Amino acid sequence: MRIMAISDLHGNFEGLDPSGADVVVLAGDIAPLRGRGVWHVNDQKKWINKKFREWTQSYPDVQFVVAPGNHDFFPIAHILFKDQGIDWSFDFSGNVHFLGDRGTEIKGVKFYGTPWVPIISYSWAFEGEHDTLKRWFSKIPSDVDVLITHSPPHIPGSDVDRSIQTNSEHFGSGELTQAIIDKRPRFVFCGHIHSGQHGGVDFEGSRIYNVSRLDENYEIAYDSTWVDV
């Protein structure tokens, strides 16, 4: 199986060509977001239902496996804005597998996706403190082949969770690191920290990739990651 993996599109499809991939993995922050208010999130939902649907439908031979990220409010908008009188349903094309703390199997390969990230400011989607992260990451199956997480793990000696562009501290999840040690997925695709170390890191039998596409200025900076599974 040939996988093309990317994350942190933030609505930017420019130059993306999944032709030749069996599966495209999208590790969160796929949709644009101009603000966190109700009308901005409604625009995000509309983008998912039109632009994203049209893009995925244009590649009928490719399966898209999607986990949301902390900028992707559309999956929880019905909870956040339930009294606004807006239809918050979102609709993917038939070749999209949406994995919000759940799994799917494609041609014998098992995928699992989870959106959770450590607390940033208590104002983004899918933020969690230690107990929340530990609880959700404990649901990762022990037989998963491809783990899709928006948050990077914290891997000692690597910079997959540190913005190299801004020389930041490490922002990875230690709870996710422990889950990887416990569950031993073959591959982990993450993003969130845009200019974190790309290229792949080996850790405890897993191969971990930060596959963010944009840099910290939201400019295209990285190519897609291609992996044979």
C-alpha positions in Angstrom: 0.0 0.0 0.0 1.3 3.4 -1.0 0.5 6.2 1.5 0.8 9.9 1.0 0.7 11.7 4.3 0.2 15.4 5.1 -1.2 17.6 7.8 -1.9 21.2 8.6 -3.3 22.1 5.2 -5.4 24.9 6.7 -7.5 24.8 3.5 -4.5 25.0 1.1 -4.7 22.3 -1.7 -2.2 24.1 -3.9 0.1 21.7 -5.7 -1.3 18.6 -3.9 -1.6 15.6 -6.2 -2.5 12.3 -4.6 -2.3 10.4 -8.0 -0.5 7.2 -7.4 -1.4 6.9 -3.7 -3.7 4.1 -2.5 -4.4 6.1 0.7 -3.9 9.7 1.6 -3.5 10.3 5.4 -4.5 13.7 6.7 -3.3 14.3 10.2 -5.4 17.3 11.3 -6.0 21.0 10.7 -7.4 20.3 7.2 -9.9 23.2 7.0 -9.4 27.0 6.9 -10.4 29.0 9.9 -10.5 32.8 10.1 -11.9 33.0 13.6 -13.4 30.8 16.3 -16.9 32.4 16.3 -20.0 30.7 15.2 -20.1 32.2 11.7 -16.4 31.4 11.1 -16.9 27.8 12.1 -20.0 27.6 9.9 -17.9 28.8 7.0 -15.4 26.0 7.9 -18.3 23.4 7.8 -19.4 24.8 4.4 -15.8 24.5 3.1 -15.7 20.8 4.2 -19.0 20.1 2.5 -18.1 21.7 -0.8 -14.4 22.3 -1.4 -13.0 19.4 0.5 -15.7 17.1 -0.9 -15.0 18.2 -4.4 -11.3 17.7 -4.0 -11.6 14.1 -2.6 -14.2 13.2 -5.2 -11.8 14.2 -7.9 -9.6 11.2 -6.9 -12.1 8.3 -6.9 -9.3 5.6 -6.8 -7.8 7.1 -3.6 -9.0 6.5 -0.1 -8.6 9.5 2.3 -8.1 8.8 6.0 -8.7 11.9 8.0 -8.2 12.8 11.7 -9.2 16.4 12.8 -6.9 18.8 14.6 -7.2 21.7 17.1 -8.2 24.1 14.3 -11.0 21.8 13.0 -14.0 22.9 15.0 -16.6 21.5 12.5 -16.9 18.1 14.2 -17.8 19.6 17.6 -19.7 22.7 16.3 -23.1 21.0 17.1 -22.0 20.9 20.8 -20.3 24.4 21.0 -23.1 26.2 19.1 -26.1 24.1 19.6 -28.5 27.0 20.2 -27.6 28.9 17.0 -30.2 27.2 14.8 -27.6 26.1 12.3 -27.4 22.7 10.6 -24.0 21.5 11.7 -23.9 18.2 9.8 -20.9 17.7 7.6 -20.8 15.4 4.6 -17.7 13.6 3.2 -17.5 11.8 -0.1 -17.6 8.0 0.0 -13.9 7.6 -0.3 -13.2 9.5 3.0 -12.8 7.8 6.3 -13.2 10.3 9.2 -11.4 9.0 12.3 -12.2 10.9 15.4 -10.9 8.5 18.1 -11.9 5.5 15.9 -10.3 3.2 13.4 -10.8 1.7 10.0 -9.2 -1.0 7.9 -8.3 -0.7 4.3 -6.9 -3.7 2.3 -5.8 -5.3 5.5 -4.0 -2.3 6.9 -5.5 -1.0 10.2 -5.7 2.8 10.8 -6.6 4.7 13.9 -7.0 8.5 14.3 -7.1 10.8 17.3 -7.2 14.6 17.3 -6.2 15.4 20.9 -3.4 17.9 21.8 -2.0 19.2 25.0 -3.5 22.4 26.3 -2.6 25.5 24.4 -5.0 28.2 25.7 -8.2 26.4 26.6 -9.8 27.9 23.5 -9.1 25.4 20.8 -10.7 22.2 19.8 -9.6 18.9 21.2 -7.3 20.3 23.9 -6.8 18.1 26.9 -4.9 18.0 30.2 -3.0 15.0 31.4 -5.9 12.8 32.5 -7.9 13.6 29.3 -5.0 12.8 27.0 -4.2 9.6 28.8 -7.9 8.5 28.7 -8.2 9.1 24.9 -4.8 7.7 23.9 -5.5 4.6 26.0 -8.2 3.8 23.4 -5.6 3.3 20.6 -5.7 -0.4 19.7 -2.7 -2.5 20.2 -2.8 -3.9 16.7 -2.9 -0.7 14.7 -0.6 -0.4 11.7 -1.0 3.3 11.1 -1.6 5.8 13.9 -2.8 9.3 12.9 -2.4 11.9 15.6 -2.6 15.6 15.3 -0.3 16.2 18.3 3.3 14.9 17.9 4.7 12.8 20.7 7.7 14.0 22.6 10.6 11.8 21.5 13.8 12.4 23.4 16.6 13.5 21.0 14.2 14.6 18.2 12.5 17.8 17.2 9.3 16.4 15.7 7.5 18.5 18.4 9.6 21.7 18.3 9.2 24.6 16.0 12.7 24.8 14.4 11.6 28.0 12.6 11.0 29.9 15.8 13.4 27.9 18.1 10.5 27.0 20.4 10.3 24.6 23.3 9.0 21.1 22.8 5.3 20.8 22.6 4.8 17.1 22.2 2.5 14.9 24.3 4.3 12.6 26.8 1.0 10.8 27.2 1.1 10.0 23.4 4.7 8.9 23.8 3.7 6.4 26.4 0.8 5.2 24.3 3.2 4.6 21.4 5.5 2.6 23.7 2.5 0.6 24.9 0.7 0.0 21.6 3.6 -0.1 19.1 2.1 1.1 15.9 4.2 0.5 12.8 3.8 4.1 11.6 2.7 7.4 13.3 1.8 10.5 11.3 1.4 13.7 13.1 1.6 17.5 12.6 0.4 20.4 14.7 4.0 21.9 15.2 4.4 23.1 11.6 8.2 23.4 11.3 9.0 20.4 13.5 11.6 17.9 12.3 10.5 16.2 9.1 11.9 13.1 7.5 11.0 10.4 10.1 12.2 9.3 13.5 12.5 5.7 14.7 11.3 5.2 18.3 10.5 1.9 20.1 9.8 0.0 16.9 7.6 2.8 15.4 8.5 5.1 12.6 7.2 8.6 13.4 6.7 11.4 10.8 5.8 15.0 11.3 3.9 15.6 8.0 2.8 19.2 8.3 2.8 21.1 5.0 3.0 24.7 6.1 5.5 26.6 8.1 4.7 28.9 11.1 3.8 31.7 8.7 1.2 29.4 7.0 3.3 29.3 3.8 3.8 26.0 2.0 7.2 24.7 3.1 7.2 20.9 3.0 6.5 18.2 0.5 4.1 15.4 1.2 5.5 12.3 2.8 5.2 9.0 0.8 5.5 5.7 2.6 5.0 2.1 1.5 3.1 0.0 4.2 
